[in-house]
Amino acid sequence: MLAKMTSKNQLTLPKSVVSQFPGSLYFDVRTEYGRIILEPVNTKPLSAVHEKLEALGISEADAGDAVKWSRK
């Protein structure tokens, strides 16, 4: 499959490729051995972060204390 680069350095990915990654809106882009690698990144809403912190028993005050400590 070919993808043509526009004058604004944009590529349109073929539908047959994109359909293999439903829901992916962001891709990590890097180069390896002269090739461009696109890897789908699954972003999570902020609420998922809050739920994870709660599950770990980390409060908002704990996070604030950690930031203060790291800025010393």
C-alpha positions in Angstrom: 0.0 0.0 0.0 1.1 3.5 -0.7 0.5 6.7 1.3 1.3 10.0 -0.3 2.8 12.8 1.7 1.2 16.2 1.1 3.0 19.5 0.9 2.2 20.0 4.6 3.9 16.7 5.5 0.6 14.9 6.2 -0.1 11.3 5.4 -3.5 9.6 5.0 -3.4 6.1 6.3 -5.2 3.5 4.2 -8.6 2.5 5.5 -7.6 -1.2 5.6 -4.7 -0.3 8.0 -6.6 2.1 10.2 -9.5 -0.4 10.6 -7.2 -2.7 12.4 -6.8 -0.1 15.2 -10.4 0.9 16.1 -10.6 3.9 18.5 -6.9 4.9 18.1 -6.6 8.6 17.5 -3.0 9.1 18.5 0.1 7.3 17.3 3.7 7.3 18.6 6.0 8.1 15.7 9.7 7.1 15.7 12.3 6.0 13.3 14.2 2.7 13.4 16.8 1.6 10.9 15.7 4.1 8.3 12.0 3.2 8.7 9.1 5.2 10.2 7.3 3.3 12.9 3.7 4.3 13.9 2.4 2.7 17.1 -1.1 3.3 18.3 -1.3 5.0 21.7 -4.4 4.4 23.8 -5.1 7.5 25.7 -7.3 7.3 28.8 -9.6 9.9 30.2 -8.5 11.8 33.3 -11.2 9.9 35.3 -9.3 6.7 34.7 -6.2 8.3 36.3 -8.3 9.3 39.3 -9.7 5.8 39.6 -6.2 4.2 39.4 -4.9 6.6 42.1 -7.9 5.8 44.3 -7.4 2.1 43.8 -3.7 2.5 44.9 -4.8 4.4 48.0 -3.1 7.6 46.8 -5.0 10.8 47.8 -4.9 14.2 46.2 -3.1 15.4 49.3 -0.5 12.7 48.8 0.1 13.8 45.3 0.5 17.4 46.4 3.0 16.4 49.1 5.0 14.4 46.5 5.2 17.4 44.2 6.3 19.6 47.1 8.9 17.1 48.1 10.3 16.7 44.5 10.6 20.5 44.1 12.9 20.9 47.1 
